């Protein structure tokens, strides 16, 4: 099936929220433990600057994953060259190149908007996500101990960076 990548609009909020519901219910892939409502996603999408975005992967009429690109910090311009990313793909679509397609699109957008470096935090227990980001060129830079606490269980987060 052909996959189309596009920048999310407020009309995509329901589908993005539905992905959050699945990811959060798994309790293992993200530090986010409660899904964002469609209205929260809509507000987030409309709050993004021209240099930020959420990019969605569509298979047919279904959004099957998304990747976010956010400025590292908004309180000073000394971080304007750094962005954070996050990748979220529905379980049935993992391992099919969706994340890589999203990354190609997101990274091109990032370069075109003056970013030089991307950072990501990955749960230490999520070896598959760490391997994915390393395959894109991200390098682990450290571990934040007991950074995530979901259902009373702690997990570390691995901090990774990629210079574009």
Contact map, one row per residue, 1 for C-alpha under 8 A:
11100000000000000000000000000000000000000000000000000000001100000000000000000000000000000000000000000000000000000000000000000000000000000000000000000000000000000000
11110000000000000000000000000000000000000000000000000000001100000000000000000000000000000000000000000000000000000000000000000000000000000000000000000000000000000000
11111000000000000000000000000000000000000000000000000000111100000000000000000000000000000000000001000000000000000000000000000000000000000000000000000000000000000000
01111100000000000000000000000000000000000000000000000000111000000000000000000000000000000000000000000000000000000000000000000000000000000000000000000000000000000000
00111110000000000000000000000000000000000000000000000011110000000000000000000000000000000000000000001100100000000000000000000000000000000000000000000000000000000000
00011111000000000000000000000000000000000000000000000011100000000000000000000000000000000000000000000000000000000000000000000000000000000000000000000000000000000000
00001111100000000000000000000000000000000000000000001111000000000000000000000000000000000000000000000000000000000000000000000000000000000000000000000000000000000000
00000111111100000000000000000000000000000000100000001111000000000000000000000000000000000000000000000000000000000000000000000000000000000000000000000000000000000000
00000011111110000000000000000000000000000000100000000000000000000000000000000000000000000000000000000000000000000000000000000000000000000000000000000000000000000000
00000001111110000000000000000000000000001110110000000000000000000000000000000000000000000000000000000000000000000000000000000000000000000000000000000000000000000000
00000001111111000000000000000000000000000100000000000000000000000000000000000000000000000000000000000000000000000000000000000000000000000000000000000000000000000000
00000001111111110000000000000000000000000000000000000000000000000000000000000000000000000000000000000000000000000000000000000000000000000000000000000000000000000000
00000000111111111000000000000000000001101100000000000000000000000000000000000000000000000000000000000000000000000000000000000000000000000000000000000000000000000000
00000000001111111100000000000000000011001000000000000000000000000000000000000000000000000000000000000000000000000000000000000000000000000000000000000000000000000000
00000000000111111110000000000000000001000000000000000000000001100000000000000000000000000000000000000000000000000000000000000000000000000000000000000000000000000000
00000000000111111111000000000000000001001000000000000000000000101100000000000000000000000000000000000000000000000000000000000000000000000000000000000000000000000000
00000000000011111111100000000000001111001000000000000000000000000000000000000000000000000000000000000000000000000000000000000000000000000000000000000000000000000000
00000000000001111111110000000000000000000000000000000000000000000000000000000000000000000000000000000000000000000000000000000000000000000000000000000000000000000000
00000000000000111111111000000000000000000000000000000000000000011000000000000000000000011100000000000000000000000000000000000000000000000000000000000000000000000000
00000000000000011111111100000000011100000000000000000000000000000000000000000000000000000000000000000000000000000000000000000000000000000000000000000000000000000000
00000000000000001111111110000000011100000000000000000000000000000000000000000000000000000000000000000000000000000000000000000000000000000000000000000000000000000000
00000000000000000111111111000000000000000000000000000000000000000000000000000000000000000100000000000000000000000000000000000000000000000000000000000000000000000000
00000000000000000011111111101100000000000000000000000000000000000000000000000000000000010100000000000000000000000000000000000000000000000000000000000000000000000000
00000000000000000001111111111101111000000000000000000000000000000000000000000000000000000000000000000000000000000000000000000000000000000000000000000000000000000000
00000000000000000000111111100000100000000000000000000000000000000000000000000000000000000000000000000000000000000000000000000000000000000000000000000000000000000000
00000000000000000000011111111000000000000000000000000000000000000000000000000000000000000000000000000000000000000000000000000000000000000000000000000000000000000000
00000000000000000000001111111100100000000000000000000000000000000000000000000000000000000000000000000000000000000000000000000000000000000000000000000100000000000000
00000000000000000000000101111110000000000000000000000000000000000000000000000000000000000000000000000000000000000000000000001100000000000000000000000000000000000000
00000000000000000000001101111110000000000000000000000000000000000000000000000000000000000000000000000000000000000000000000100100000000000000000000000000000000000000
00000000000000000000001100111111100000000000000000000000000000000000000000000000000000000000000000000000000000000000000001100000000000000000000000000000000000000000
00000000000000000000000000011111100000000000000000000000000000000000000000000000000000000000000000000000000000000000000000100000000000000000000000011100000000000000
00000000000000000000000100000111111000000000000000000000000000000000000000000000000000000000000000000000000000000000000000000000000000000000000000000000000000000000
00000000000000000000000110100111111000000000000000000000000000000000000000000000000000000000000000000000000000000000000000000000000000000000000000000100000000000000
00000000000000000001100100000001111100000000000000000000000000000000000000000000000000000000000000000000000000000000000000000000000000000000000000000000000000000000
00000000000000001001100100000001111110000000000000000000000000000000000000000000000000000000000000000000000000000000000000000000000000000000000000000000000000000000
00000000000000001001100000000000011111111000000000000000000000000000000000000000000000000000000000000000000000000000000000000000000000000000000000000000000000000000
00000000000001001000000000000000001111111000000000000000000000000000000000000000000000000000000000000000000000000000000000000000000000000000000000000000000000000000
00000000000011111000000000000000000111111100000000000000000000000000000000000000000000000000000000000000000000000000000000000000000000000000000000000000000000000000
00000000000010000000000000000000000111111110000000000000000000000000000000000000000000000000000000000000000000000000000000000000000000000000000000000000000000000000
00000000000000000000000000000000000111111111000000000000000000000000000000000000000000000000000000000000000000000000000000000000000000000000000000000000000000000000
00000000010011011000000000000000000111111111100000000000000000000000000000000000000000000000000000000000000000000000000000000000000000000000000000000000000000000000
00000000011010000000000000000000000001111111110000000000000000000000000000000000000000000000000000000000000000000000000000000000000000000000000000000000000000000000
00000000010000000000000000000000000000111111111000000000000000000000000000000000000000000000000000000000000000000000000000000000000000000000000000000000000000000000
00000000000000000000000000000000000000011111111100000000000000000000000000000000000000000000000000000000000000000000000000000000000000000000000000000000000000000000
00000001110000000000000000000000000000001111111100001100000000000000000000000000000000000000000000000000000000000000000000000000000000000000000000000000000000000000
00000000010000000000000000000000000000000111111100000000000000000000000000000000000000000000000000000000000000000000000000000000000000000000000000000000000000000000
00000000000000000000000000000000000000000011111110000000000000000000000000000000000000000000000000000000000000000000000000000000000000000000000000000000000000000000
00000000000000000000000000000000000000000001111111111000000000000000010000000000000000000000000000000000000000000000000000000000000000000000000000000000000000000000
00000000000000000000000000000000000000000000001111111000000000000000000000000000000000000000000000000000000000000000000000000000000000000000000000000000000000000000
00000000000000000000000000000000000000000000000111111000000000000000000000000000000000000000000000000000000000000000000000000000000000000000000000000000000000000000
00000000000000000000000000000000000000000000000111111000000000000000011000000000000000000000000000000000000001001000000000000000000000000000000000000000000000000000
00000000000000000000000000000000000000000000000111111100000000000001111000000000000000000000000000000000000000000000000000000000000000000000000000000000000000000000
00000011000000000000000000000000000000000000100111111110000000000001110000000000000000000000000000000000000000000000000000000000000000000000000000000000000000000000
00000011000000000000000000000000000000000000100000011111000000000111100000000000000000000000000000000000000000000000000000000000000000000000000000000000000000000000
00001111000000000000000000000000000000000000000000001111100000000111000000000000000000000000000000000100110000000000000000000000000000000000000000000000000000000000
00001111000000000000000000000000000000000000000000000111110000111110000000000000000000000000000000000100000000000000000000000000000000000000000000000000000000000000
00111100000000000000000000000000000000000000000000000011111000111100000000000000000000000000000001000100000000000000000000000000000000000000000000000000000000000000
00111000000000000000000000000000000000000000000000000001111111111000000000000000000000000000000000000000000000000000000000000000000000000000000000000000000000000000
11110000000000000000000000000000000000000000000000000000111111110000000000000000000000000000000000000000000000000000000000000000000000000000000000000000000000000000
11100000000000000000000000000000000000000000000000000000011111000000000000000000000000000000000000000000000000000000000000000000000000000000000000000000000000000000
00000000000000000000000000000000000000000000000000000000011111100000000000000000000000000000000000000000000000000000000000000000000000000000000000000000000000000000
00000000000000100000000000000000000000000000000000000000011111110000000000000000000000000000000000000000000000000000000000000000000000000000000000000000000000000000
00000000000000110000000000000000000000000000000000000001111011111100000000000000000000000000000000000000000000000000000000000000000000000000000000000000000000000000
00000000000000000010000000000000000000000000000000000001111001111100000000000000000000001100100000000000000000000000000000000000000000000000000000000000000000000000
00000000000000010010000000000000000000000000000000000001110000111110000000000000000000111100000001100000000000000000000000000000000000000000000000000000000000000000
00000000000000010000000000000000000000000000000000000111100000111111000000000000000000111000000000000100000000000000000000000000000000000000000000000000000000000000
00000000000000000000000000000000000000000000000000000111000000001111100000000000000011110000000000100110010000000000000000000000000000000000000000000000000000000000
00000000000000000000000000000000000000000000000000011110000000000111110000000000000111100000000000000000010000000000000000000000000000000000000000000000000000000000
00000000000000000000000000000000000000000000000000011100000000000011111000000000001111000000000000000000010001000000000000000000000000000000000000000000000000000000
00000000000000000000000000000000000000000000000100111000000000000001111100000000001110000000000000000000000000000000000000000000000000000000000000000000000000000000
00000000000000000000000000000000000000000000000000110000000000000000111111000011011100000000000000000000000000000000000000000000000000000000000000000000000000000000
00000000000000000000000000000000000000000000000000000000000000000000011111000011011100000000000000000000000000000000000000000000000000000000000000000000000000000000
00000000000000000000000000000000000000000000000000000000000000000000001111111011000000000000000000000000000000000000000000000000000000000000000000000000000000000000
00000000000000000000000000000000000000000000000000000000000000000000001111111000000000000000000000000000000000000000000000000000000000000000000000000000000000000000
00000000000000000000000000000000000000000000000000000000000000000000000011111000000000000000000000000000000000000000000000000000000000000000000000000000000000000000
00000000000000000000000000000000000000000000000000000000000000000000000011111111000000000000000000000000000000000000000000000000000000000000000000000000000000000000
00000000000000000000000000000000000000000000000000000000000000000000000011111111000000000000000000000000000000000000000000000000000000000000000000000000000000000000
00000000000000000000000000000000000000000000000000000000000000000000000000011111100000000000000000000000000000000000000000000000000000000000000000000000000000000000
00000000000000000000000000000000000000000000000000000000000000000000001110011111110000000000000000000000000000000000000000000000000000000000000000000000000000000000
00000000000000000000000000000000000000000000000000000000000000000000001110011111111000000000000000000000000000000110000000000000000000000000000000000000000000000000
00000000000000000000000000000000000000000000000000000000000000000000000000000111111000000000000000000000000000000111100000000000000000000000000000000000000000000000
00000000000000000000000000000000000000000000000000000000000000000000001100000011111100000000000000000000000000000011111000000000000000000000000000000000000000000000
00000000000000000000000000000000000000000000000000000000000000000000111100000001111110000000000000000000000000000010111000000000000000000000000000000000000000000000
00000000000000000000000000000000000000000000000000000000000000000001111100000000011111000000000000000000000000000000011100000000000000000000000000000000000000000000
00000000000000000000000000000000000000000000000000000000000000000011110000000000001111100000000000000000000000000000011100000000000000000000000000000000000000000000
00000000000000000000000000000000000000000000000000000000000000000011100000000000000111110000000000000000000000000000000100000000000000000000000000000000000000000000
00000000000000000000000000000000000000000000000000000000000000001111000000000000000011111000000000100000000000000000000000000000000000000000000000000000000000000000
00000000000000000010001000000000000000000000000000000000000000001110000000000000000001111100000000100000000000000000000000000000000000000000000000000000000000000000
00000000000000000010000000000000000000000000000000000000000000011100000000000000000000111110110001100000000000000000000000000000000000000000000000000000000000000000
00000000000000000010011000000000000000000000000000000000000000011000000000000000000000011111110000000000000000000000000000000000000000000000000000000000000000000000
00000000000000000000000000000000000000000000000000000000000000000000000000000000000000001111110000000000000000000000000000000000000000000000000000000000000000000000
00000000000000000000000000000000000000000000000000000000000000000000000000000000000000000111110000000000000000000000000000000000000000000000000000000000000000000000
00000000000000000000000000000000000000000000000000000000000000010000000000000000000000001111111101000000000000000000000000000000000000000000000000000000000000000000
00000000000000000000000000000000000000000000000000000000000000000000000000000000000000001111111111100000000000000000000000000000000000000000000000000000000000000000
00000000000000000000000000000000000000000000000000000000000000000000000000000000000000000000111111000000000000000000000000000000000000000000000000000000000000000000
00000000000000000000000000000000000000000000000000000000000000000000000000000000000000000000111111000000000000000000000000000000000000000000000000000000000000000000
00000000000000000000000000000000000000000000000000000000000000000000000000000000000000000000011111111000000000000000000000000000000000000000000000000000000000000000
00100000000000000000000000000000000000000000000000000000100000001000000000000000000000001000111111111100000000000000000000000000000000000000000000000000000000000000
00000000000000000000000000000000000000000000000000000000000000001010000000000000000000111000010011111110000000000000000000000000000000000000000000000000000000000000
00000000000000000000000000000000000000000000000000000000000000000000000000000000000000000000000011111111000000000000000000000000000000010000000000000000000000000000
00001000000000000000000000000000000000000000000000000000000000000000000000000000000000000000000011111111100000000000000000000000000000000000000000000000000000000000
00001000000000000000000000000000000000000000000000000011100000000110000000000000000000000000000001111111110000000000000000000000000000000000000000000000000000000000
00000000000000000000000000000000000000000000000000000000000000000010000000000000000000000000000000111111111000000000000000000000000000000000000000000000000000000000
00000000000000000000000000000000000000000000000000000000000000000000000000000000000000000000000000011111111100000000000000000000000000000000000000000000000000000000
00001000000000000000000000000000000000000000000000000010000000000000000000000000000000000000000000001111111110000000000000000000000000000000000000000000000000000000
00000000000000000000000000000000000000000000000000000010000000000011100000000000000000000000000000000111111111000000000000000000000000000000000000000000000000000000
00000000000000000000000000000000000000000000000000000000000000000000000000000000000000000000000000000011111111100000000000000000000000000000000000000000000000000001
00000000000000000000000000000000000000000000000000000000000000000000000000000000000000000000000000000001111111110000000000000000000000000000000000000000000000000000
00000000000000000000000000000000000000000000000000000000000000000000000000000000000000000000000000000000111111111000000000000000000000000000000000000000000000000000
00000000000000000000000000000000000000000000000000100000000000000000100000000000000000000000000000000000011111111111000000000000000000000000000000000000000000000000
00000000000000000000000000000000000000000000000000000000000000000000000000000000000000000000000000000000001111111111000000000000000000000000000000000000000000000001
00000000000000000000000000000000000000000000000000000000000000000000000000000000000000000000000000000000000111111110000000000000000000000000000000000000000000000000
00000000000000000000000000000000000000000000000000100000000000000000000000000000000000000000000000000000000011111110000000000000000000000000000000000000000000000000
00000000000000000000000000000000000000000000000000000000000000000000000000000001100000000000000000000000000001111111000000000000000000000000000000000000000000000000
00000000000000000000000000000000000000000000000000000000000000000000000000000001111000000000000000000000000001111111110000000000000000000000000000000000000000000001
00000000000000000000000000000000000000000000000000000000000000000000000000000000110000000000000000000000000001100111110000000000000000000000000000000000000000000011
00000000000000000000000000000000000000000000000000000000000000000000000000000000111000000000000000000000000000000011111000000000000000000000000000000000000000001111
00000000000000000000000000000000000000000000000000000000000000000000000000000000011110000000000000000000000000000011111100000000000000000000000000000000000000001111
00000000000000000000000000000000000000000000000000000000000000000000000000000000011110000000000000000000000000000000111110000000000000000000000000000000000000111100
00000000000000000000000000000000000000000000000000000000000000000000000000000000000111000000000000000000000000000000011111000000000000000000000000000000000000111000
00000000000000000000000000000000000000000000000000000000000000000000000000000000000000000000000000000000000000000000001111100000000000000000000000000000000011110000
00000000000000000000000000000100000000000000000000000000000000000000000000000000000000000000000000000000000000000000000111110100110000000000000000000000000011110000
00000000000000000000000000001110000000000000000000000000000000000000000000000000000000000000000000000000000000000000000011111100000000000000000000010000001111000000
00000000000000000000000000000000000000000000000000000000000000000000000000000000000000000000000000000000000000000000000001111110010000000000001000000000001111000000
00000000000000000000000000010000000000000000000000000000000000000000000000000000000000000000000000000000000000000000000000111110000000000000000000000000001100000000
00000000000000000000000000011000000000000000000000000000000000000000000000000000000000000000000000000000000000000000000001111111110000000000000000000000000000000000
00000000000000000000000000000000000000000000000000000000000000000000000000000000000000000000000000000000000000000000000000011111111000000000000000000000000000000000
00000000000000000000000000000000000000000000000000000000000000000000000000000000000000000000000000000000000000000000000000000111111100000000000000000000000000000000
00000000000000000000000000000000000000000000000000000000000000000000000000000000000000000000000000000000000000000000000001000111111110000000000000000000000000000000
00000000000000000000000000000000000000000000000000000000000000000000000000000000000000000000000000000000000000000000000001010111111111000000000000000000000000000000
00000000000000000000000000000000000000000000000000000000000000000000000000000000000000000000000000000000000000000000000000000011111111100000000000000000000000000000
00000000000000000000000000000000000000000000000000000000000000000000000000000000000000000000000000000000000000000000000000000001111111110000000000000000000000000000
00000000000000000000000000000000000000000000000000000000000000000000000000000000000000000000000000000000000000000000000000000000111111111100000000000000000000000000
00000000000000000000000000000000000000000000000000000000000000000000000000000000000000000000000000000000000000000000000000000000011111111111000000000000000000000000
00000000000000000000000000000000000000000000000000000000000000000000000000000000000000000000000000000000000000000000000000000000001111111100000000000000000000000000
00000000000000000000000000000000000000000000000000000000000000000000000000000000000000000000000000010000000000000000000000000000000111111100000000000000000000000000
00000000000000000000000000000000000000000000000000000000000000000000000000000000000000000000000000000000000000000000000000000000000011111110000000000000000000000100
00000000000000000000000000000000000000000000000000000000000000000000000000000000000000000000000000000000000000000000000000000000000011111111000000000000000000011110
00000000000000000000000000000000000000000000000000000000000000000000000000000000000000000000000000000000000000000000000000000000000001001111100000000000000000011100
00000000000000000000000000000000000000000000000000000000000000000000000000000000000000000000000000000000000000000000000000000000000001000111110000000000000001111000
00000000000000000000000000000000000000000000000000000000000000000000000000000000000000000000000000000000000000000000000000000000000000000011111000000000000001111000
00000000000000000000000000000000000000000000000000000000000000000000000000000000000000000000000000000000000000000000000000000000000000000001111100000000000001110000
00000000000000000000000000000000000000000000000000000000000000000000000000000000000000000000000000000000000000000000000000010000000000000000111110000000000111100000
00000000000000000000000000000000000000000000000000000000000000000000000000000000000000000000000000000000000000000000000000000000000000000000011111100000000111100000
00000000000000000000000000000000000000000000000000000000000000000000000000000000000000000000000000000000000000000000000000000000000000000000001111100000001110000000
00000000000000000000000000000000000000000000000000000000000000000000000000000000000000000000000000000000000000000000000000000000000000000000000111111000011110000000
00000000000000000000000000000000000000000000000000000000000000000000000000000000000000000000000000000000000000000000000000000000000000000000000111111000011110000000
00000000000000000000000000000010000000000000000000000000000000000000000000000000000000000000000000000000000000000000000000100000000000000000000001111100111110000000
00000000000000000000000000000010000000000000000000000000000000000000000000000000000000000000000000000000000000000000000000000000000000000000000001111111111000000000
00000000000000000000000000100010100000000000000000000000000000000000000000000000000000000000000000000000000000000000000000000000000000000000000000011111110000000000
00000000000000000000000000000000000000000000000000000000000000000000000000000000000000000000000000000000000000000000000000000000000000000000000000001111100000000000
00000000000000000000000000000000000000000000000000000000000000000000000000000000000000000000000000000000000000000000000000000000000000000000000000001111110000000000
00000000000000000000000000000000000000000000000000000000000000000000000000000000000000000000000000000000000000000000000000000000000000000000000000011111111000000000
00000000000000000000000000000000000000000000000000000000000000000000000000000000000000000000000000000000000000000000000000000000000000000000000001111101111100000000
00000000000000000000000000000000000000000000000000000000000000000000000000000000000000000000000000000000000000000000000000111000000000000000000011111000111110000000
00000000000000000000000000000000000000000000000000000000000000000000000000000000000000000000000000000000000000000000000000111000000000000000001111110000011111000000
00000000000000000000000000000000000000000000000000000000000000000000000000000000000000000000000000000000000000000000000011110000000000000000001111110000001111100000
00000000000000000000000000000000000000000000000000000000000000000000000000000000000000000000000000000000000000000000000011110000000000000001111100000000000111110000
00000000000000000000000000000000000000000000000000000000000000000000000000000000000000000000000000000000000000000000001111000000000000000001111100000000000011111000
00000000000000000000000000000000000000000000000000000000000000000000000000000000000000000000000000000000000000000000001111000000000000000111110000000000000001111100
00000000000000000000000000000000000000000000000000000000000000000000000000000000000000000000000000000000000000000000111100000000000000000111100000000000000000111110
00000000000000000000000000000000000000000000000000000000000000000000000000000000000000000000000000000000000000000000111000000000000000001110000000000000000000011111
00000000000000000000000000000000000000000000000000000000000000000000000000000000000000000000000000000000000000000001110000000000000000000100000000000000000000001111
00000000000000000000000000000000000000000000000000000000000000000000000000000000000000000000000000000000001000100011110000000000000000000000000000000000000000000111
